[in-house]
Amino acid sequence: MLKISQVVAVFLVLCVFVAVPAQAAKQRPRDLGITIGIMNPGPNNAITDVKGVLVGHVTLNEGDSIRTGVTAILPYKGNIFQNKVPGAFFVGNGFGKMAGGTQVAELGNIETPIVLTNTMNIAAGLDGIIDYTLSFSPENDGVRSVNGVVGETNDGGLNDIRARVVTKKHVLEAITNAKSGPVEEGCVGAGAGTIAFGFKGGIGTASRVLPKSLGGYTVGVLVQSNFGGVLDINGVPVGVELGQYSFKEHIESADGSIMIIVATDAPLDARNLERLAKRAFIGLGRTGSIISNGSGDYIIAFSTDPSLRIPHSTKEKFDAMKVLRNDEMSPLFMAVIEATEEAVINSLFAATTTTGVNGRTVNELPVDKTLELMKKYGKI
């Protein structure tokens, strides 16, 4: 006969198994049969498929009102300031607080990691980047000007944005912990408190690899989705079908923002990187975004081709290899359009229902119902 203590032990074990069922990881749209575009993704279907690119997150979920964070994107692991990468900056709608963009546009290069956070913490983003750059190595001891690149979206719907909880320590942590490989999506980093199409938004990423006959180059995209419109997936009017749309509520108040980061290993100069960045907005438009009046919609694009790195010192010789001609750009245009569209949709599928400041709850996209709609329209 079992002792009372043995009975209690068995009961507690059973309770643990009942109370904490195994949680399956959320599947990405492509895993569920939703194929966006015609080009093939890279092995991780992420911006990190572009060789050398690293991504790091710091997520701040504190109490019932803090839902924010930092996401850092590094073109490569090394002293970016001393060996800058070709870069471009493009504005779709300028209702935002993007830092560092004008120098990128003027000089055509990027000299720091790219940091994404919330609107009120741009200063913390810059502070962290400056500390990182100045202390990177003795090679930077004489540096007296740093063009930190910091993008933002306003997560005040779910996050107590006035608290300004992001610090330079969080920024440095996101930068130093950045890694290659699969990229966590959804309610992480700078996407912890964002909202898109009335559903929970967040971080999303995707990539495309050109056929060898077209150069075999990779294009990767990462987005911080936080904008409005009427959700469309592969031509299916998901937002309308799910009732997440009315003209007054979702068009007149469709304000928000998106940051889009584009990376490629194709040998592109700043001018053609800007052309590539512009095409990303076609992918954004395909998802149903209207790039509203109050939306800050920005794209930063860069090339990781090592031969195109620009030495900081004018004493160093700069022998760049031939860059792609204009008439070689069209396959890359298609790649960035498809990757941007999929990155946005990936951000929605990965996000989870979130309750934040003032008790507001924003629901995740109902994946099961969405899949039913995709079947109804013959898309899967």
C-alpha positions in Angstrom: 0.0 0.0 0.0 1.3 3.4 -1.0 2.2 5.9 1.8 0.5 9.3 1.9 3.8 11.0 0.9 4.1 8.7 -2.2 0.5 9.5 -3.2 1.1 13.2 -2.9 4.3 12.9 -5.0 2.4 11.0 -7.8 -0.4 13.6 -7.7 2.0 16.5 -8.0 3.8 14.9 -11.0 0.5 14.3 -12.7 -0.5 17.9 -12.0 2.7 19.2 -13.6 2.0 17.2 -16.8 -1.6 18.4 -17.0 -0.9 22.0 -16.1 2.1 22.5 -18.5 1.4 20.9 -21.8 4.1 20.9 -24.5 3.9 24.2 -26.5 4.5 23.7 -30.3 6.6 26.5 -31.9 4.6 28.7 -34.2 5.0 27.7 -37.9 6.0 30.2 -40.6 3.6 30.7 -43.5 5.9 28.8 -45.9 5.8 25.8 -43.6 2.0 25.9 -43.8 1.9 26.0 -47.6 1.8 29.7 -48.2 4.4 30.4 -50.9 5.0 34.1 -51.7 6.6 34.8 -55.0 8.5 32.5 -57.4 12.1 32.8 -56.2 13.7 30.5 -53.7 14.6 31.6 -50.2 17.9 31.0 -48.5 18.5 28.2 -46.0 17.0 30.3 -43.1 14.7 32.5 -45.1 16.2 35.4 -43.2 18.4 38.4 -43.6 21.2 36.4 -42.2 21.3 34.3 -45.3 23.4 37.2 -46.7 26.8 36.0 -45.7 28.2 38.0 -42.7 25.0 39.6 -41.6 24.2 39.3 -37.8 21.1 40.1 -35.9 20.6 40.5 -32.1 17.5 41.2 -30.0 16.9 42.5 -26.5 13.3 42.2 -25.4 11.8 44.1 -22.5 8.6 42.7 -21.1 8.2 44.2 -17.6 5.1 44.3 -15.5 1.9 45.1 -17.2 3.0 48.1 -19.3 6.5 47.6 -20.7 6.5 45.9 -24.1 9.5 47.1 -26.1 13.1 46.4 -27.0 16.0 46.7 -29.3 17.0 44.9 -32.5 20.5 45.3 -34.0 21.6 44.4 -37.5 25.3 44.2 -38.3 26.6 44.1 -41.9 29.5 42.0 -40.7 31.5 41.1 -37.6 34.3 43.6 -37.4 35.2 47.2 -37.3 32.5 48.7 -39.5 33.6 52.2 -38.8 37.1 51.6 -40.2 35.8 49.7 -43.2 32.4 51.0 -44.1 29.9 49.3 -46.3 28.1 50.8 -49.3 24.6 51.9 -48.1 21.5 53.8 -49.2 18.6 55.4 -47.4 15.1 55.9 -48.9 12.0 57.5 -47.4 8.5 56.3 -48.3 6.8 58.6 -45.9 8.8 60.8 -43.5 6.6 60.9 -40.4 9.4 59.4 -38.2 12.5 60.1 -36.2 15.1 58.1 -38.1 18.6 59.0 -37.1 21.7 59.0 -39.4 19.8 58.7 -42.7 20.9 62.0 -44.2 24.6 61.1 -44.0 24.0 57.7 -45.5 22.2 59.3 -48.4 24.9 62.0 -48.8 28.0 59.8 -48.6 26.6 56.4 -49.7 28.0 54.4 -46.8 27.2 52.9 -43.4 29.8 52.9 -40.6 27.9 51.5 -37.6 25.5 48.7 -36.7 21.9 49.5 -37.5 19.7 49.7 -34.4 15.9 49.5 -34.3 13.9 50.5 -31.2 10.9 52.7 -30.2 10.3 56.4 -31.0 11.2 57.7 -27.6 14.5 55.8 -27.4 16.3 57.0 -30.5 18.7 58.8 -28.2 19.5 55.6 -26.3 20.1 53.8 -29.6 22.6 56.5 -30.6 24.3 56.4 -27.2 24.8 52.7 -27.4 26.1 52.8 -31.0 28.6 55.6 -30.1 29.9 53.7 -27.0 30.2 50.5 -29.1 32.1 52.3 -31.9 34.5 54.3 -29.7 35.4 51.3 -27.6 35.6 48.7 -30.4 39.4 48.8 -30.7 42.4 51.1 -30.2 42.0 51.7 -34.0 39.1 53.9 -33.1 40.8 55.9 -30.4 40.9 59.1 -32.5 37.3 59.0 -33.6 35.4 62.2 -33.0 32.3 61.8 -35.1 30.1 58.7 -35.4 27.1 58.5 -37.7 24.9 56.1 -35.8 22.0 54.6 -37.8 18.8 54.2 -35.6 15.3 53.5 -36.8 12.1 53.5 -34.8 8.4 52.8 -34.8 6.0 54.0 -32.1 4.9 51.1 -29.9 2.9 53.3 -27.5 -0.3 51.3 -28.1 1.1 48.4 -26.0 4.1 49.9 -24.4 4.5 52.7 -21.8 6.6 54.6 -24.3 7.0 57.7 -22.0 8.9 55.5 -19.5 11.8 55.4 -22.0 13.1 52.1 -20.5 15.6 51.3 -23.2 19.1 52.2 -22.2 22.5 52.1 -24.0 23.2 48.9 -22.0 20.3 47.2 -23.9 21.6 48.5 -27.2 25.1 47.3 -26.5 23.7 43.9 -25.5 21.7 43.6 -28.7 24.8 44.5 -30.8 27.3 42.3 -29.0 24.9 39.3 -28.9 24.1 39.5 -32.6 24.6 36.2 -34.5 24.0 34.6 -37.8 21.6 31.7 -38.5 17.9 31.6 -37.8 16.4 34.9 -36.7 13.7 35.0 -34.0 10.6 36.7 -35.2 7.4 38.2 -33.8 7.2 39.9 -30.3 10.9 40.2 -29.9 13.4 43.0 -29.7 12.0 46.2 -31.4 8.9 44.3 -32.3 7.8 43.5 -28.8 5.0 46.2 -28.7 4.2 46.8 -32.3 0.8 46.5 -34.1 0.2 45.9 -37.8 -3.2 45.8 -39.7 -4.9 45.8 -36.3 -3.2 42.5 -35.3 0.0 42.0 -33.2 3.0 42.9 -35.4 6.7 42.5 -34.8 9.9 41.5 -36.3 9.8 39.5 -39.5 12.5 38.4 -42.0 12.9 36.6 -45.3 15.4 36.1 -48.1 15.7 35.3 -51.8 18.6 33.6 -53.7 19.0 34.4 -57.4 19.7 31.5 -59.8 23.3 31.0 -60.7 22.5 32.1 -64.2 21.6 35.5 -62.7 24.6 35.8 -60.4 23.5 33.6 -57.5 23.3 36.7 -55.2 21.3 36.7 -52.0 18.9 39.5 -50.9 17.7 39.5 -47.3 15.1 41.7 -45.6 14.2 42.4 -41.9 11.1 44.4 -41.0 9.8 46.0 -37.8 6.0 46.0 -38.7 3.9 48.6 -37.0 1.5 50.1 -39.6 -2.0 50.1 -40.9 -4.1 49.2 -44.0 -6.1 46.2 -45.1 -4.2 42.9 -44.8 -3.7 41.0 -48.0 -1.8 37.7 -48.3 -1.0 36.4 -51.7 -3.9 38.3 -53.2 -6.4 37.0 -50.5 -8.3 39.9 -48.7 -7.6 38.5 -45.3 -8.3 41.7 -43.4 -11.7 42.2 -45.1 -12.7 38.5 -44.6 -11.7 38.6 -40.9 -13.7 41.7 -40.4 -10.5 43.6 -39.4 -11.5 46.5 -41.6 -13.8 49.4 -41.8 -13.1 52.6 -43.7 -13.3 54.9 -40.7 -11.4 52.7 -38.2 -8.7 51.2 -40.3 -8.1 53.8 -43.1 -8.6 57.1 -41.4 -6.6 55.9 -38.4 -4.1 53.6 -40.2 -1.1 55.5 -38.9 2.0 53.6 -37.8 5.4 52.9 -39.2 7.7 50.3 -40.6 11.5 50.0 -40.7 12.8 47.8 -43.6 16.4 46.7 -43.6 17.7 45.3 -46.9 21.0 43.4 -47.2 22.6 41.8 -50.2 25.9 40.3 -51.2 25.6 41.6 -54.7 28.3 44.2 -55.6 26.1 47.3 -55.6 27.1 50.9 -55.3 25.1 53.4 -53.3 23.0 54.5 -56.3 21.8 51.0 -57.2 21.3 50.2 -53.5 18.9 53.1 -53.4 17.1 51.7 -56.4 16.9 48.3 -54.6 15.5 50.0 -51.5 12.8 51.8 -53.5 11.5 48.4 -54.8 11.0 47.1 -51.3 8.0 49.4 -51.1 6.3 47.4 -53.8 6.5 44.4 -51.5 5.1 46.4 -48.6 2.2 47.6 -50.8 1.4 44.0 -51.7 0.6 43.3 -48.1 -2.1 46.0 -48.0 -0.2 48.9 -46.4 -1.3 52.3 -47.6 1.8 54.2 -46.3 -0.5 56.6 -44.4 -0.1 60.2 -43.6 1.1 59.5 -40.0 3.4 56.6 -40.9 7.2 56.7 -40.8 8.3 54.3 -43.6 12.0 54.0 -44.1 14.4 51.7 -45.8 18.1 51.2 -45.2 20.0 49.0 -47.8 23.6 47.9 -47.8 25.9 45.5 -49.6 28.2 43.1 -47.8 30.6 42.5 -50.7 34.0 42.7 -49.0 35.7 44.3 -52.0 33.4 47.3 -51.8 34.2 48.2 -48.2 35.3 51.8 -47.9 38.4 52.5 -45.7 37.9 55.3 -43.2 41.5 56.5 -43.6 42.2 58.3 -46.9 45.7 56.8 -46.7 44.4 53.3 -47.4 44.0 52.3 -51.0 40.4 51.6 -52.2 40.4 49.0 -55.0 36.8 48.1 -55.5 35.8 45.4 -57.9 33.3 46.1 -60.7 29.8 46.8 -59.5 26.7 45.5 -61.3 25.5 47.4 -64.3 22.0 48.9 -64.3 20.7 46.2 -66.7 21.7 43.5 -64.2 19.4 44.9 -61.5 16.0 43.5 -62.4 16.4 40.1 -60.8 17.5 41.8 -57.5 14.4 44.1 -57.7 12.1 41.0 -57.9 14.0 39.4 -55.0 13.6 42.4 -52.7 9.9 42.8 -53.5 9.2 39.1 -52.7 11.4 39.1 -49.5 9.8 42.3 -48.2 6.3 40.9 -48.7 7.1 37.6 -47.0 9.0 39.3 -44.1 5.9 41.3 -43.2 3.6 38.3 -43.3 6.2 36.3 -41.3 6.1 39.0 -38.6 2.3 38.5 -38.3 2.4 34.7 -38.2 5.1 34.7 -35.5 3.5 37.3 -33.2 1.4 36.3 -30.2 -1.6 38.0 -28.5 -0.2 40.7 -26.2 -1.7 42.7 -23.3 0.2 45.9 -22.4 -0.2 49.4 -21.1 -3.7 50.5 -19.9 -4.8 46.9 -20.1 -5.0 47.0 -23.9 -4.9 43.6 -25.6 -4.0 43.2 -29.3 -4.8 39.8 -30.7 -2.5 37.8 -32.9 -3.5 37.0 -36.5 -5.8 34.0 -36.3 -3.7 31.5 -38.3 -6.3 28.7 -38.5 -8.9 31.1 -40.0 -6.3 32.6 -42.3 -5.4 29.2 -43.6 -9.1 28.5 -44.2 -9.3 31.7 -46.3 -6.2 30.8 -48.3 -7.8 27.4 -49.1 -11.1 29.1 -50.0 -9.3 31.3 -52.5 -7.3 28.4 -53.9 -4.0 29.8 -52.7 -2.9 26.6 -50.8 
